Amino acid sequence: MDNIKRHIVIASHSTLAQGMANALKFFEGDNLKLTVLSAYVDNKPIEGQIEEIFDQFDKEDEVIVLTDLLGGSVNQKFFPYINQPHTHLITGMNLSLAMAITMEPVDGYLMPEKIQSIVSDAQSQVKYVNELANSADEDDEDE
């Protein structure tokens, strides 16, 4: 278990993935190891690009893939890989999710329950701030 390698793949339509990687490195430092796939920007078939990415990993390695859209083609092209051991596909990425995943210590494989907890926390970060402000104002008026 000590020799586990965790690979984090960030994939999106166009350059969102590269922007996400840049933001993560801003917060976590340039030594952060990520594999970035900016799909459909170079006329290369995405299936071949994904295959090349997975060919770099050993079977025992853990692979966590973050994609942009649940119904999107990028996520769909990664879907067949969830049958590989220690491979997790998470979609609808946001910076909170990506930071939590990249900051998880590599002291063993991430359990599905841990990943679900990270996903739930990241989902709770999506807020309509106007409504938050309105309810905070109403709370102030009640006092």
HELIX and SHEET records of a PDB file:
HELIX    1   1 LEU A   16  GLU A   28  1                                  13    
HELIX    2   2 ILE A   46  ASP A   55  1                                  10    
HELIX    3   3 SER A   73  PHE A   78  1                                   6    
HELIX    4   4 PHE A   79  ASN A   83  5                                   5    
HELIX    5   5 LEU A   95  MET A  103  1                                   9    
HELIX    6   6 PRO A  112  GLN A  123  1                                  12    
HELIX    7   7 VAL A  129  ASP A  142  1                                  14    
SHEET    1   A 4 THR A  35  ALA A  39  0                                        
SHEET    2   A 4 ARG A   6  HIS A  13  1                                        
SHEET    3   A 4 GLU A  62  THR A  67  1                                        
SHEET    4   A 4 THR A  87  THR A  91  1                                        
END                                                                             
